[in-house]
Amino acid sequence: MDKQASDEVRQKIRQQFDTAPYPRKPLEASPKDELNFLFTHNLVTPYYLRNQKIIKTEGKVILDAGCGSGYKALALAEANPGAKIVGIDLSEESVKLAQQRLEYHGFENTEFYAISIEELPTLNLKFDYINCDEVLYLLPNPALGLQAMKSVLKPEGIIRANLHSILQRVYYLRAQKVFKIMGLMEENPREDEIEAAVQTMRALKNEVLLKVRTWFDKADEQWILMNYLFQGDKGFTIPEMFSALKTANLEFISMVNWRRWELLDLFNPDDLPAFLAMSLPEIPVEEQLHLFELLNPVHRLLDFWCGHPNQAEPCVPVAGWQYSDWEKAVVHLHPQLKTAEIEQGLLECITNHTSFTISSYIPLPTTTPILLESSIAACLLPLWERALPVMSLVAHWLNIRPVDLVTLEPMSQETAFEEVKELLIKLETFVYVLLERSA
């Protein structure tokens, strides 16, 4: 795309979001109870995935690149207590709304600017975390957008960004081409263009594939704009995502919903040929992710975390720790689980001797419900007050269950340790608990 065409598309995108800021959330709406949403927007999550260490958010500087009407900037403020929030967006109307939103909810350590991602260096700021959600695929060249963000990212900083999946999104992109041919996207789509798109889709026979794959009768105006009449929308593949990272000299950390990209989960374990069972886990991450999207393109977004190369702390996966590692480890509950509501839910499960479904609060990292037997889940209760050494939880478990229920003999320290260890490994897989080894 040449510069003139690129500038025209950018102007159309700006006009679209000036006219219809996104997302259309009431000013008083707050994500503070949307734990899944906050889990994604908390710097603690990707920092731990990369470094197996905890980071304090107090004093950190966080950018929402493409902040829109400010709902995600508000989520960043809620999820990262004490952080300074900076937002940028092409749309001046969106920036005004974002500023009003955060002020309404009592967040004063904020700044908002109506600038493009390429203009970020003009702010003379460096960021600990950059959230670039639903933006990168609108740029003429995503790699240039990543380079611009990298230039203002602190050495240990992390970027969250995403691209539309062309494999999952293909029918919507085809619909956009239809409406471009019809002339509905020559200018900023408004009521007439929206109504024309709706009438066209309703007029199609129900068996027409484009209607089957994209249409539903309750689609509202915002949905029509963000799918059928979305200016600048493009789709990408996993190899193209990694190519952009390579061009920008950024290192892939993880997919944001990493557990839902597990290649082996696509196969029936009993039917999986031995050669695949042995070879699939050994192939590079990029190839695993690409195979997943070819086999099962269910994810609208290729949503990922990345950072400067060679910044990951050397660490051993928790499942491979020695006893000496466990002896020196401290257990933290993920900040988004440390709510009075969840603590009360656990207390009720303990009282009623029912399983505690921890994944019901933050389902993002899981593909199936994660249930904990109520008695051993009780040994997690002290974590709502403070982080504790692993061995303190072992001692707590011995107080709860001093006797082996089968042999009626006193439970040994070794048995108690193994049971707590098994619980913590299970929960750490989903970042429900964070395990940090002391020096």
Solvent accessible surface area in square Angstrom, and as a share of the most:
residue,aa,sasa,rsa
1,M,146,0.65
2,D,94,0.49
3,K,154,0.65
4,Q,133,0.59
5,A,37,0.28
6,S,14,0.09
7,D,65,0.34
8,E,92,0.41
9,V,38,0.22
10,R,58,0.21
11,Q,78,0.34
12,K,53,0.22
13,I,12,0.06
14,R,71,0.26
15,Q,65,0.29
16,Q,3,0.02
17,F,30,0.13
18,D,47,0.25
19,T,67,0.39
20,A,12,0.09
21,P,25,0.16
22,Y,63,0.24
23,P,18,0.11
24,R,110,0.40
25,K,84,0.35
26,P,79,0.50
27,L,64,0.32
28,E,110,0.50
29,A,27,0.21
30,S,33,0.21
31,P,0,0.00
32,K,121,0.51
33,D,117,0.61
34,E,71,0.32
35,L,22,0.11
36,N,49,0.25
37,F,50,0.21
38,L,7,0.03
39,F,0,0.00
40,T,11,0.06
41,H,2,0.01
42,N,1,0.01
43,L,2,0.01
44,V,6,0.03
45,T,0,0.00
46,P,0,0.00
47,Y,19,0.07
48,Y,7,0.03
49,L,55,0.27
50,R,18,0.07
51,N,4,0.02
52,Q,21,0.09
53,K,84,0.36
54,I,45,0.23
55,I,27,0.13
56,K,164,0.69
57,T,14,0.08
58,E,129,0.58
59,G,58,0.56
60,K,46,0.19
61,V,25,0.14
62,I,0,0.00
63,L,0,0.00
64,D,1,0.01
65,A,0,0.00
66,G,21,0.20
67,C,5,0.03
68,G,11,0.10
69,S,2,0.01
70,G,0,0.00
71,Y,9,0.04
72,K,36,0.15
73,A,0,0.00
74,L,0,0.00
75,A,0,0.00
76,L,0,0.00
77,A,6,0.05
78,E,46,0.21
79,A,1,0.01
80,N,0,0.00
81,P,88,0.56
82,G,40,0.39
83,A,11,0.09
84,K,42,0.18
85,I,2,0.01
86,V,0,0.00
87,G,0,0.00
88,I,1,0.01
89,D,18,0.09
90,L,40,0.20
91,S,0,0.00
92,E,105,0.47
93,E,76,0.34
94,S,1,0.01
95,V,15,0.09
96,K,110,0.46
97,L,64,0.32
98,A,0,0.00
99,Q,50,0.22
100,Q,93,0.41
101,R,6,0.02
102,L,0,0.00
103,E,100,0.45
104,Y,125,0.48
105,H,45,0.20
106,G,55,0.53
107,F,56,0.23
108,E,156,0.70
109,N,82,0.42
110,T,17,0.10
111,E,50,0.23
112,F,22,0.09
113,Y,76,0.29
114,A,44,0.34
115,I,32,0.16
116,S,8,0.05
117,I,9,0.05
118,E,70,0.31
119,E,78,0.35
120,L,0,0.00
121,P,66,0.41
122,T,96,0.56
123,L,30,0.15
124,N,137,0.70
125,L,47,0.23
126,K,109,0.46
127,F,0,0.00
128,D,18,0.09
129,Y,0,0.00
130,I,0,0.00
131,N,0,0.00
132,C,0,0.00
133,D,12,0.06
134,E,29,0.13
135,V,22,0.12
136,L,0,0.00
137,Y,1,0.01
138,L,16,0.08
139,L,18,0.09
140,P,60,0.38
141,N,65,0.33
142,P,13,0.08
143,A,6,0.05
144,L,96,0.48
145,G,0,0.00
146,L,1,0.00
147,Q,68,0.30
148,A,13,0.10
149,M,0,0.00
150,K,42,0.18
151,S,56,0.36
152,V,6,0.03
153,L,6,0.03
154,K,65,0.28
155,P,91,0.57
156,E,89,0.40
157,G,2,0.02
158,I,0,0.00
159,I,0,0.00
160,R,14,0.05
161,A,0,0.00
162,N,0,0.00
163,L,2,0.01
164,H,2,0.01
165,S,3,0.02
166,I,66,0.33
167,L,62,0.31
168,Q,55,0.24
169,R,5,0.02
170,V,54,0.31
171,Y,38,0.14
172,Y,40,0.15
173,L,24,0.12
174,R,109,0.40
175,A,0,0.00
176,Q,6,0.03
177,K,132,0.56
178,V,57,0.33
179,F,1,0.00
180,K,106,0.45
181,I,152,0.77
182,M,88,0.39
183,G,29,0.28
184,L,21,0.10
185,M,6,0.03
186,E,118,0.53
187,E,125,0.56
188,N,12,0.06
189,P,4,0.02
190,R,139,0.51
191,E,133,0.60
192,D,116,0.60
193,E,48,0.21
194,I,16,0.08
195,E,84,0.38
196,A,31,0.24
197,A,0,0.00
198,V,16,0.09
199,Q,106,0.47
200,T,36,0.21
201,M,1,0.00
202,R,135,0.49
203,A,86,0.66
204,L,55,0.27
205,K,143,0.61
206,N,115,0.59
207,E,128,0.57
208,V,55,0.31
209,L,82,0.41
210,L,21,0.10
211,K,22,0.09
212,V,86,0.49
213,R,129,0.47
214,T,6,0.03
215,W,30,0.11
216,F,95,0.39
217,D,98,0.51
218,K,183,0.77
219,A,18,0.14
220,D,86,0.44
221,E,74,0.33
222,Q,47,0.21
223,W,54,0.19
224,I,1,0.01
225,L,8,0.04
226,M,30,0.13
227,N,16,0.08
228,Y,0,0.00
229,L,0,0.00
230,F,3,0.01
231,Q,9,0.04
232,G,16,0.15
233,D,13,0.07
234,K,57,0.24
235,G,14,0.14
236,F,27,0.11
237,T,27,0.16
238,I,0,0.00
239,P,48,0.30
240,E,85,0.38
241,M,0,0.00
242,F,33,0.14
243,S,61,0.40
244,A,11,0.09
245,L,4,0.02
246,K,171,0.72
247,T,79,0.46
248,A,3,0.02
249,N,87,0.44
250,L,12,0.06
251,E,61,0.28
252,F,42,0.17
253,I,31,0.16
254,S,14,0.09
255,M,5,0.02
256,V,3,0.02
257,N,26,0.13
258,W,38,0.13
259,R,58,0.21
260,R,87,0.32
261,W,12,0.04
262,E,63,0.28
263,L,4,0.02
264,L,71,0.35
265,D,85,0.44
266,L,60,0.30
267,F,57,0.24
268,N,101,0.52
269,P,116,0.73
270,D,143,0.74
271,D,106,0.55
272,L,32,0.16
273,P,57,0.36
274,A,73,0.57
275,F,138,0.58
276,L,42,0.21
277,A,45,0.35
278,M,148,0.66
279,S,49,0.31
280,L,13,0.06
281,P,64,0.40
282,E,141,0.63
283,I,41,0.21
284,P,81,0.51
285,V,82,0.47
286,E,62,0.28
287,E,91,0.41
288,Q,43,0.19
289,L,10,0.05
290,H,51,0.23
291,L,63,0.31
292,F,8,0.03
293,E,3,0.01
294,L,100,0.50
295,L,105,0.52
296,N,47,0.24
297,P,54,0.34
298,V,84,0.48
299,H,29,0.13
300,R,93,0.34
301,L,27,0.13
302,L,1,0.00
303,D,13,0.07
304,F,1,0.00
305,W,0,0.00
306,C,0,0.00
307,G,0,0.00
308,H,31,0.14
309,P,39,0.25
310,N,135,0.69
311,Q,60,0.27
312,A,48,0.37
313,E,56,0.25
314,P,126,0.79
315,C,57,0.34
316,V,65,0.37
317,P,96,0.60
318,V,5,0.03
319,A,80,0.62
320,G,40,0.38
321,W,14,0.05
322,Q,122,0.54
323,Y,112,0.42
324,S,60,0.39
325,D,21,0.11
326,W,2,0.01
327,E,88,0.40
328,K,98,0.42
329,A,0,0.00
330,V,41,0.24
331,V,0,0.00
332,H,43,0.19
333,L,7,0.04
334,H,0,0.00
335,P,53,0.33
336,Q,15,0.07
337,L,0,0.00
338,K,84,0.36
339,T,42,0.25
340,A,83,0.64
341,E,124,0.56
342,I,0,0.00
343,E,45,0.20
344,Q,92,0.41
345,G,14,0.13
346,L,0,0.00
347,L,70,0.35
348,E,89,0.40
349,C,23,0.14
350,I,44,0.23
351,T,102,0.59
352,N,94,0.48
353,H,155,0.69
354,T,69,0.40
355,S,54,0.35
356,F,2,0.01
357,T,44,0.26
358,I,0,0.00
359,S,6,0.04
360,S,76,0.49
361,Y,52,0.20
362,I,0,0.00
363,P,53,0.33
364,L,25,0.13
365,P,0,0.00
366,T,5,0.03
367,T,80,0.46
368,T,88,0.51
369,P,95,0.60
370,I,14,0.07
371,L,91,0.45
372,L,6,0.03
373,E,97,0.44
374,S,8,0.05
375,S,24,0.15
376,I,27,0.14
377,A,0,0.00
378,A,9,0.07
379,C,0,0.00
380,L,0,0.00
381,L,40,0.20
382,P,28,0.18
383,L,1,0.00
384,W,22,0.08
385,E,125,0.56
386,R,142,0.52
387,A,39,0.30
388,L,18,0.09
389,P,61,0.38
390,V,0,0.00
391,M,45,0.20
392,S,45,0.29
393,L,0,0.00
394,V,0,0.00
395,A,52,0.40
396,H,58,0.26
397,W,5,0.02
398,L,40,0.20
399,N,119,0.61
400,I,62,0.31
401,R,50,0.18
402,P,74,0.46
403,V,57,0.33
404,D,40,0.21
405,L,119,0.59
406,V,137,0.79
407,T,79,0.46
408,L,134,0.67
409,E,104,0.47
410,P,108,0.68
411,M,19,0.09
412,S,57,0.36
413,Q,96,0.43
414,E,130,0.58
415,T,51,0.29
416,A,0,0.00
417,F,11,0.05
418,E,84,0.38
419,E,56,0.25
420,V,0,0.00
421,K,50,0.21
422,E,122,0.55
423,L,11,0.05
424,L,0,0.00
425,I,45,0.23
426,K,81,0.34
427,L,0,0.00
428,E,28,0.12
429,T,53,0.31
430,F,16,0.07
431,V,1,0.01
432,Y,0,0.00
433,V,0,0.00
434,L,1,0.01
435,L,0,0.00
436,E,42,0.19
437,R,84,0.30
438,S,57,0.37
439,A,142,1.10
